[in-house]
Amino acid sequence: MPPFTDFEIALLNHIRCAPSMMMPNCWILVGSFEALCNFYKVKATVEAFFYYFQVNSPNKGSWFYLQARGHGSGVKKLFRDLKDPPRLEK
């Protein structure tokens, strides 16, 4: 089994950081998001993840953490939205 899933690799590439820069609790959040997506048979995507969460860094070039964006609560809304997730603006 590889140390990182394809979703985790895509997430790290998107935010352009090393795995060691994420605070340990972030890995639990990322893994939980992916597990829920797998449970509901919805593909975990970076776009969907960042629709619900955002990156916060107290010091530039330091560790960072992930925080919920506040788009409402509830698993039903989360996975109803994940069926047609919004796309990231570039």
Sequence and secondary structure as in RCSB ss.txt:
>XXXX:A:sequence
MPPFTDFEIALLNHIRCAPSMMMPNCWILVGSFEALCNFYKVKATVEAFFYYFQVNSPNKGSWFYLQARGHGSGV
KKLFRDLKDPPRLEK
>XXXX:A:secstr
  SS HHHHHHHHHHT  GGGB HHHHHHHHHHHHHHHHTT    HHHHHHHEEEE SSTTS BEEEE  S   H
HHHHHHHTS      
